[in-house]
């Protein structure tokens, strides 16, 4: 509950600013043609991008984890590598390559190439641990490979797919730089414009409130689609290793498809970044500026990642081991912040720290706290997918042998 309350600080900030604005002003700012245009752009972006990410993420995970794909270990790393490139860097590279990029389809292209690994990673982890006994049973009943995939394997990926789709949607709601580069207006680009250009915090907060409402709709859809099915093995015996299916004449097309995807999502941005670095000359590598920034980034990233895992595990454990409407509400509360632009989250922490805990204002702890809130959904989705495949009976058996619930062994 403390984690959930902490994660709702930005939401509380938006609600407070909305209430302070006044009803008449809020209605005038929200119900206007510009908001409708932004809402249409954002909805279209989510509707077009998420299904493509699901196809690429699940398809890539299945090829890597369940087929005799040559170099599958290398492809496992290559398909996750695009996450190392921020979406705005990806957009910058594509605009450099094709300066005429703009509009909805350019946004879908860049968002898909930037965010499909958010589906691939949990899907690959789930497929790697999936018990092949259910597939063998389906094959013994006369189902072919495609029927087994769609009727047996795909339903087992429901948690990974719904979680990955939710992550992609939240990133689409909060992304600014990638869409600003291609002149495609969304709620986040409009919010940033209000704060940076016109210093109109009231209008920006009203747009953020609409964004929060859209996020709540996505969360409810994710809960309904997740279901209450069990995904852990319940039978006796040891789990066998999954059988990799031969690709035969599909080997070459699969290799070419993955190569094209990797080049577009990772190779092209890296090429243009290196091109601009070379064009900038040796002065861009000045140790006085480069090394402190690099070391500080690595330090904050490491501490932020560790803190996010520590905070996320108990929440995911509660959601999987003790599912109820209350635990679901606690879990879903952590996703709201990820739909908000970073500037809104930053202003929320600045306001709260100045007014309530001035001693922590502009400290590293505040930045780490913001990191945890922004990236907690990524940890929850992946931890939840793994825990859902671990039978609860293992916990009970360990406790019957004298192990305490918190014992790591």
N, C-alpha and C positions, 0 to 999 in steps of 0.2 A: 504494500500500500504506500509506503514511503517513496519507493521508486516511481510508482504511478503518479503520486502527487507532485514529485519533483519534475517529472516529464511534462506535466501540464502547466508549468510556469509560462511558457510562451503563449499557450492558449488562453491562460488567465490574463495575460497582458493584452492580447487582442480583444478579449471580451470587455476588459476594463476600459480600454480606449474607445471601443464601440459604444459602450454605455455613456461614457463621458461626452461623446459627440452630440448626443441628443437624437431623439427619434426622427424629427423632421429632417435634420441634416443627413442622418444615416440613410433614410429612404431616398432622399434626393441624389445621394452619391451612388447608391447601389442600383436603383431602378432607373438606369439611363442607357441609351443605345450603346455607348462604349463598353459597358460591362457585358452586355449581350454579345457583342463582337468578340470580346476576350473569352467569354465562356464557350462560345462556339469553337473558337480556335483551339482551346484547351481540350474540350471534349473530343474533337476530331483527332487531335494528336494522340490522345490516349486510345481511342477506338482503333486507329490504324496501326499504332506502334506495338501495343501489347500483344496482339495475335501473332505478328511477325516475330517478335522476340520469343514467344512460346514455341513456335515452329523451329526456329533456329536453335534455341537453347535445348529443347528436348531432343530434336533430331541429332544435334552434335553430341549430346550426352549418350544417346543410344549407340551411335557409331563408335564412340570411344570406349564405352564400357561393356557393350554386349555383342560386338561383332569382331571379326578377325581383321580389323583395320590395321594395315601396316603402319608402324610407327605410332601406335595408339598412345603410348606414354608421352611422346613428344607433342601430339595433338592435344592431349589433356592439359598441358601447360599453355600451348598456343591459344586455345579457345578461351582461357581465362585471362590471358595477357591484356586484352583491351581495357580491362578495369584499371590497369596501371596508368592509363591515359585519361586525364580529365576530359569531360565532354566539351568544354570550351576550347581545349587544345585541339581536339578532334575537329571541331567546327572551324577553327582557325586554319588548320591544314587543308580542309576541303575547300574553304573560300580561297585560299592561295592557289589551289589547283584549278578550281572552277569559280572564278569571281562572280559569275552570274547567278550563283545559288541564292534562292530566297523562297519564301512561302512554305506552305504546309508540307509538300512532298520532300523538300529539302530538309525540313525539320524531322520528318519521319525517317529519312535516310540516316541522318547524323545520330538521332536518338537510338535507332535500332542498332547501329554499329557500336555505340557507346555502352548500351545497357543490356544487350542479350546475354552477356555472361552472368547477370543477376539471376537468370533462369537456368542457365547451363550449370552453374556450380552446385546448387542444391539438387538439381535433377541428376547430375553425374554421381553425387554422393549417395543418393537414394538408390540408383541403379546398381552401384557397386556393392551395396549391402543387401540387395533384394534376394530373397530366398528363391532359387530356381525351381523348387519343388512344385510351385503352383503352375509354372510354365510347362513342366514335364507332365503334370496331370492333365493340363489342357491339351497338350499334344497327343497324349494317350487316348483322349476322347475324340480325336479326329480334327482338331483345329489346325489350320496352317499357320505359317510364321506371321503373316500380316494380321490374321484374326487373333492370334495370341497377343500381338503387340497392342492392338486397339481394345481388345476385350479383357485382357489380363494385366499386361504391363502398365498401360497408360492409367488405369484407375489407381494403381499403387503409387503413382506419381502425383496424386491430387494435392497433397500438402505442399510438395516442392513447387508445383506449378502455380497454385493459388498464391503461395507466399512470394514466389518470384514475380508473378504478375503484379502483385500489390507493390513490391519494391520498385518495379519499373514505373508504375503509375505515380508513386510518390516522388520519384526522381523527376519525372516529367513535370509534375506540378511545381517543384522547387527550383528547377534548372533555369538559370538566367543567361550566362555567358554564351552558351551554344546557340541559343535562339536569337540573342541580340546580334551576333555576328552575321546571321543570315536575314536580319530584318523581319523576323516573324514574331508578332506580338502575342504574348500569353499573359496570364495574370502576374506572373513573376516579373517579366520585363516591364510591365506597366507599374508594378509596385516599386521597382528599383528606380524607374524614371521619376515617379512622384517624390521619392525621398532624395534623389541625387540632383535632379534638375530644378524642380519647383519647391523643394523642401516642404511639400504638402503632406505632413504625417497623417492628417485626418483622412484624406482620400486614399493613401496607401493602406491604412489600417482597415478601411472599409473593404477594399479589394482583398485584403488578407482574410477577412471574415467570410467572404464568399468562398475563398479557397479552402478554408477550414470546413465549411459546409459540404463542399465537393468531396473532400477527404473522408468525411464521415459516411457519405454514401458509398464510397469505395470500400471502406472498412466493413460495412454491413454486407455488401456483396461478397467480400472475401469470406466472412464468417459463414454465410449461407452456402457458398460453394465448397467450403472445406469439409463439411459433414462431420459425422461422429464415428466413422468406420475405424476399425482397428487395423494397424499396419505391421504389427510385430508377429513373429512366428509363434504359434501356440501349440504346435505338435511336438512330439518327442523326437529325440535324435539330434544329430549334429547337422548344421546347415552346410550344404555342399557349395562349391564354387560355381558361379554362373557359367553356363556353357556359351561360348562365343560362336555366333552364327557365321558361316562362310559367306563372303560377299560375291565370290565368283566374278562374273563380268561387271558387277557394280563397283568393283574395287577402284578402277581408274576414275569413273565419274565421282565417286565419293571423295577421293583424294583431291581432285580438281575443285570440287565444290568447297571443301574445307580450306584449300589453299587460297581460293578467291576471297572467301570470307575473312581469312586471317590477313591477307594483304590489304583489303579495304579497311578493316577495322583497326589494324595495328601497324602494318607496313607503311601505308601511305602517310599517316600522321608522323611516324618516326622519321621518315625520309624528309619531309618538309621542315620538321623541327631541326634536324641536323643541318639541313640546307641553310636555314636562317642563322643557326649558330656559326657555321663556317663563314657566312656573309658578314656576320658581326665582328669577326676578327678575334684576336687573342685577348682583347681588353674585356670581353664579356666573362672571361675566366679569372678575373682579378680575385686573388685569395682573400683580400680584405672584405669583399662583399659576398663572394660565392660560398666560401667555406662556412662562415657563421650561419648563413641562411640554410645551407644544406644540413648542418649538424642540428640546428634548431628544429628544422622540419622533421628529421628522423627521430629526434627525441620526443617531440610532441606526438608524432604518429605512433611510436611504440607505446608510450604511456597511454595515449587515447585508446589504442586497440586493446591493451590489457585491461583497462578500466571498463571498457564496453563489454568484454567477455565476462568479467566478474559480475557486473551488474545484470547482464542479460541471462546468465544461466539459471538463477533461481526463478526468474519470471517464466522462462521457457519450461522449466521443470514443473512448475505449478500448473501451467496450461496443459501439459501432456499427461502428467500423473494424476492430477485432480481436476479434471475438466468440469466446469460449471459455468453458469452465466456470470458469476462474480469473477472467476479467474479469467474468463474471456474479456470482460470489461477492463480488468487490470492490464491484460496483455495489449489490447487494442489502444489503450490510452497512450502507449509508447510510440504509436505510429503517427499520431497527429502532427508532432513537431517536424517530422521529415517532409511533410507536404508544404511547410512554410519556407520562404526564402531565407537565406542566411542572415540578411540584414534585419529581418523581423525577430529572429531568434536572438541576434546580438543586441538589439534594442531592448528586448525583454529582460535579458540578463543585466544589461547596464542599468535599466530602471530599477529592477529589484535590488541589485547590489548597492546602488547609491542610497536608496530609500530605507532599506531594511538591514543590510549588512555592509556598511561603507568600508569596513576593513578589508574586504576581499575585492573591492573594485579594481579592475585592470590588473588582476593577478593571474598567474598561470592556472590556478585552480578553476577560475571561471571559464577559461578557454577549454580546459579539459572537460568540464561539465557540459559545455556546449557541444564538444565532439561526441561525448557519450550520447546525448539526446539525438543528435543528427544521424548517428550511425548505429544506434541500438536496433532498429528494425532489421538491418542486415544480419546482425548476430542472432536475433530471435528466430528469423526464418531458417537459418542453417542449423542452429542448435535444436530447434523444434523438429525439423525433418529427421535428424539423427536420433533424437530421443523417442520419436514415434515408432522407430523400428527396434528399439530395445525392449524386450518383454518385461512387464511389470513383475512377472513371476521371479525373475532373477533377483530383484530387490528383496522380495519376500523370502526367497531361499537363503540369501545371504544373512538376513536378519534372524532367520531360524537357526543359523549356525553361529550366532552370537555377535555378528557384526552390527555396529551402530549405523543408523541411517546416513550419517555424514562421513562414514569411513571410506576413503578413496579406493581401498583394495577390495 
